[in-house]
Amino acid sequence: MAKEFSRSRRVAEQIQRELADLITHEIDLPESGIMVTVSSVDVSRDLTYAKVYITVMPSSDNRKEILKLLNQAAGYLRHHLGQRVTMRRIPELSFYYDNSIEEGARMSALINEAVAKDKK
C-alpha cells in the first residue's frame, strides 16, 4: 500500500524544485563557478513559513555572504514562486546552510582513516 504524504510535505517538495530553478536562473551569485543546491525545505503545518536549507558546491568560504544574499532576495524569490505555484498563500522564506554533506565527508574520512589504521 502506498504511503500517503501530507500536504505540507508535498508543498515543501514543490517549493524545493521551483526554488532550485529560480536560484539557478534568477540570482546572480558573487562568484562564478559556485553551485547552490536546495537540499531540503521544511514548511510549517499552516504553510505560512518555509525554512530552505542550501548547500554550496564547491565548499566556499563566502557561504555566509551567499546566505545573506538569498535572505535579502527572499521577497523576490517568494514573488516569483507565487507565479509558478498555484497556492492561496506563498510561505515566507528563510534560508539556512545545510552542512550535512560536509559532515558526511568528514565522517567518511574518519572511518577510512580508522580502517587503514586497523589494517596496519
Residue pairs with C-beta under 8 A, 6 or more apart in sequence:
7 47
8 43
8 44
8 45
8 47
9 43
11 43
11 47
11 87
11 91
12 40
12 41
12 42
12 43
12 50
13 41
14 85
15 41
15 43
15 50
15 52
15 81
15 85
15 91
16 38
16 40
16 41
16 52
18 81
18 84
18 85
19 38
19 41
19 52
19 77
19 81
19 93
20 37
20 38
22 77
22 80
22 81
22 84
23 36
23 38
23 54
23 70
23 77
24 36
26 76
26 77
26 80
27 36
27 69
27 70
27 73
27 77
29 36
29 66
29 69
30 62
30 65
30 66
30 69
31 60
31 62
33 58
34 56
34 57
34 58
34 60
34 66
35 56
35 57
36 54
36 55
36 56
36 57
36 66
36 70
37 54
37 55
37 56
37 57
38 52
38 53
38 54
39 53
39 54
39 55
39 98
39 100
39 101
40 53
40 98
41 50
41 51
41 52
41 53
42 50
42 51
42 53
43 49
43 50
43 91
44 50
44 91
47 87
47 89
47 91
48 89
48 91
48 92
49 91
49 92
49 94
50 91
50 92
50 93
50 94
51 94
51 96
52 70
52 93
52 94
52 95
52 96
53 95
53 96
53 97
53 98
54 66
54 67
54 70
54 95
54 96
54 97
54 98
55 97
55 98
55 99
55 100
55 101
56 63
56 66
56 97
59 102
60 66
63 97
67 95
67 96
67 97
70 77
70 95
71 94
71 95
74 92
74 93
74 94
74 95
77 93
78 90
78 91
78 92
78 93
81 90
81 93
82 90
